[in-house]
Amino acid sequence: MTGVIGDGLEEAVARAFTRPVPKSAPAQMRFLVRQLKGTRGVAQLLRVSQRTVERYVKDQIRRPRPELAARLEREVRRRWQPRIRAQVRRRAATRDGLVIDTRARLGYTAPIGSTDESRIRHLTVALPPRHAARLLDAQEAGADDRQLRQITADALREVYFQDGGRRAGSLEEVRFTDIEHVQFEL
């Protein structure tokens, strides 16, 4: 999953890990071999030969090429501490919600001079569990960054612009573009 929103959600989940992710390439490779129960699956996943995987496992190779290192890191993080990952996601989706801190172009079509005109804003907003659940479920289902951005914009529309239905009731579409920074807390 690449994209600003997807990466931000992954970083938030990673902050909940109770043990550090393996750092060296051989340790990461051994972890993947245990997870996938063999070197063949790891070789297919990382698009390398089975012999290459075996050499990493035996510490005969220590430093992967940059593109292999990135794939290896991504796959290990995706599989690291699945129970902690599920617990954090479940808690955010049912009880705690999540907090988004972003600096991006936000707004909707409004008359010139209106305070809600589309502009760069820095927001820190607590999203309730139903919005967190929708965002996390979409990410889990493999939604691309455009879809995650739209879900986030819809959540910000309801929570920030409409203040839970207390204002801007006729507002239909919020634009969430030119993202400079986005960070989530679960």
Backbone torsions as a table, in degrees:
resi	resn	phi	psi	omega
1	MET	NA	118.0	175.4
2	THR	-117.0	149.0	179.7
3	GLY	139.4	154.8	-174.7
4	VAL	-62.6	-48.1	-176.7
5	ILE	-69.4	-47.7	179.7
6	GLY	-60.3	-42.9	178.5
7	ASP	-65.3	-39.2	178.3
8	GLY	-62.8	-40.7	177.6
9	LEU	-66.8	-40.6	178.3
10	GLU	-63.1	-40.8	178.4
11	GLU	-63.6	-38.9	179.0
12	ALA	-63.9	-42.1	178.1
13	VAL	-66.6	-40.5	-178.4
14	ALA	-63.1	-29.6	178.5
15	ARG	-67.5	-15.5	-179.9
16	ALA	-89.7	-7.4	-178.2
17	PHE	-60.2	143.4	-178.6
18	THR	-94.1	-17.7	176.6
19	ARG	-127.7	150.0	179.2
20	PRO	-69.6	147.3	176.8
21	VAL	-70.5	140.5	178.1
22	PRO	-53.6	136.7	-174.3
23	LYS	-96.8	-41.2	-175.8
24	SER	-79.4	153.0	180.0
25	ALA	-62.3	-43.6	178.0
26	PRO	-61.8	-40.1	178.7
27	ALA	-66.1	-40.3	177.5
28	GLN	-63.7	-41.8	-179.4
29	MET	-65.3	-42.7	178.2
30	ARG	-62.0	-38.8	177.6
31	PHE	-61.6	-46.7	179.7
32	LEU	-64.6	-37.1	178.4
33	VAL	-63.5	-40.9	176.5
34	ARG	-64.9	-41.6	-178.1
35	GLN	-66.3	-43.1	-176.3
36	LEU	-94.4	2.2	175.0
37	LYS	58.1	44.2	175.3
38	GLY	150.1	162.9	-176.9
39	THR	-81.5	-24.9	-177.7
40	ARG	-63.0	-46.6	-179.8
41	GLY	-63.8	-38.8	178.7
42	VAL	-65.5	-42.2	179.7
43	ALA	-60.7	-43.5	178.6
44	GLN	-66.2	-41.8	-179.5
45	LEU	-61.2	-43.7	-176.3
46	LEU	-91.9	-2.8	179.8
47	ARG	59.6	47.7	174.1
48	VAL	-132.0	173.9	179.5
49	SER	-77.8	157.5	178.4
50	GLN	-64.2	-35.1	178.4
51	ARG	-64.1	-37.2	177.7
52	THR	-62.6	-43.7	178.5
53	VAL	-60.6	-45.6	-179.7
54	GLU	-60.7	-37.9	179.5
55	ARG	-68.1	-36.4	174.7
56	TYR	-65.6	-42.7	-178.4
57	VAL	-61.3	-37.2	-179.2
58	LYS	-86.7	7.8	-178.8
59	ASP	62.9	26.2	176.1
60	GLN	-83.1	-24.2	173.4
61	ILE	-123.8	137.3	-177.7
62	ARG	-120.0	-28.4	-174.8
63	ARG	-119.3	110.8	178.8
64	PRO	-80.1	162.4	172.2
65	ARG	-60.5	155.2	-177.1
66	PRO	-55.9	-41.6	-178.6
67	GLU	-69.5	-35.9	176.0
68	LEU	-69.1	-39.4	178.5
69	ALA	-60.2	-41.0	179.5
70	ALA	-66.5	-43.9	178.2
71	ARG	-63.5	-42.8	-179.7
72	LEU	-61.8	-48.4	178.6
73	GLU	-59.2	-45.6	-178.5
74	ARG	-62.5	-44.4	-177.9
75	GLU	-69.8	-36.2	177.1
76	VAL	-66.8	-45.8	179.1
77	ARG	-61.0	-37.8	179.7
78	ARG	-63.4	-29.5	-175.4
79	ARG	-104.5	-5.0	-174.4
80	TRP	-73.5	132.0	177.3
81	GLN	44.7	66.1	-176.8
82	PRO	-61.9	-33.1	179.6
83	ARG	-70.0	-40.6	177.0
84	ILE	-63.5	-44.8	178.9
85	ARG	-57.3	-47.9	-179.3
86	ALA	-66.0	-39.4	-180.0
87	GLN	-64.1	-44.5	-179.7
88	VAL	-64.3	-44.5	179.7
89	ARG	-64.0	-43.2	-179.9
90	ARG	-63.3	-42.4	179.8
91	ARG	-64.4	-40.8	178.7
92	ALA	-66.4	-37.2	-175.9
93	ALA	-79.8	-20.8	-176.2
94	THR	-114.3	-27.7	-172.4
95	ARG	-127.4	-52.5	-168.5
96	ASP	-93.6	-28.1	-172.8
97	GLY	74.3	-160.7	176.9
98	LEU	-146.1	161.0	179.2
99	VAL	-112.3	132.0	176.6
100	ILE	-111.9	131.8	174.2
101	ASP	-119.4	117.9	-175.6
102	THR	-143.2	153.1	168.8
103	ARG	-126.5	112.1	-174.7
104	ALA	-159.1	171.3	174.5
105	ARG	-82.3	115.7	-178.3
106	LEU	-129.8	145.0	175.9
107	GLY	155.7	-173.1	177.4
108	TYR	-146.3	172.0	-178.1
109	THR	-62.8	120.8	-177.4
110	ALA	-147.2	160.3	177.3
111	PRO	-60.5	148.9	177.6
112	ILE	-57.0	134.7	179.2
113	GLY	92.6	-11.1	177.8
114	SER	-67.6	150.0	179.4
115	THR	-71.8	-16.6	-178.7
116	ASP	-99.6	11.2	175.6
117	GLU	-60.4	146.6	-178.7
118	SER	-61.0	123.5	-179.6
119	ARG	-159.7	167.5	177.3
120	ILE	-70.3	125.4	179.3
121	ARG	-130.1	150.1	170.8
122	HIS	-111.3	114.6	-176.3
123	LEU	-122.1	143.2	167.0
124	THR	-126.7	110.6	-172.0
125	VAL	-130.2	133.6	174.3
126	ALA	-86.7	120.7	178.3
127	LEU	-96.5	132.4	-179.5
128	PRO	-66.5	165.3	-175.7
129	PRO	-54.7	-35.2	-177.8
130	ARG	-65.1	-35.8	177.0
131	HIS	-72.9	-39.3	176.9
132	ALA	-61.5	-43.0	179.9
133	ALA	-61.9	-43.8	-179.3
134	ARG	-63.1	-43.9	-179.4
135	LEU	-67.2	-47.1	-178.9
136	LEU	-67.9	-37.8	177.4
137	ASP	-64.7	-40.6	178.9
138	ALA	-65.6	-41.3	178.3
139	GLN	-63.3	-44.7	179.5
140	GLU	-61.1	-34.5	-179.2
141	ALA	-79.0	-3.7	176.8
142	GLY	92.3	23.2	179.1
143	ALA	-61.8	144.6	177.8
144	ASP	-81.2	174.5	-174.3
145	ASP	-64.5	-32.7	178.3
146	ARG	-61.7	-43.6	179.6
147	GLN	-68.0	-41.7	178.2
148	LEU	-64.0	-36.9	177.1
149	ARG	-63.1	-41.7	179.6
150	GLN	-65.9	-41.7	178.0
151	ILE	-63.3	-41.4	177.8
152	THR	-64.9	-42.2	178.3
153	ALA	-62.0	-41.5	178.1
154	ASP	-62.9	-40.2	178.5
155	ALA	-65.8	-43.1	178.9
156	LEU	-66.1	-35.2	176.5
157	ARG	-58.1	-50.0	-176.2
158	GLU	-70.3	-43.5	-174.2
159	VAL	-82.4	-45.3	-174.7
160	TYR	-90.0	-55.8	-174.9
161	PHE	-74.4	-42.6	-177.0
162	GLN	-93.9	-8.3	178.1
163	ASP	49.5	49.2	177.6
164	GLY	67.2	25.9	177.8
165	GLY	98.6	2.1	-178.4
166	ARG	-83.9	-13.9	179.7
167	ARG	-155.8	168.0	177.9
168	ALA	48.1	47.9	-176.2
169	GLY	-62.4	-29.9	-177.5
170	SER	-87.5	0.1	-179.3
171	LEU	-64.0	128.3	-177.5
172	GLU	-111.9	-39.9	-174.6
173	GLU	-133.5	130.0	175.0
174	VAL	-110.5	136.1	176.3
175	ARG	-95.8	134.4	-179.3
176	PHE	-130.1	90.3	-173.1
177	THR	-131.8	179.7	176.8
178	ASP	47.2	51.0	-176.9
179	ILE	-71.3	119.0	176.9
180	GLU	-92.2	-32.8	-175.6
181	HIS	-155.7	138.1	171.8
182	VAL	-148.1	132.1	178.8
183	GLN	-141.5	138.4	179.3
184	PHE	-114.2	147.3	171.8
185	GLU	-123.8	126.3	179.3
186	LEU	-99.3	NA	NA
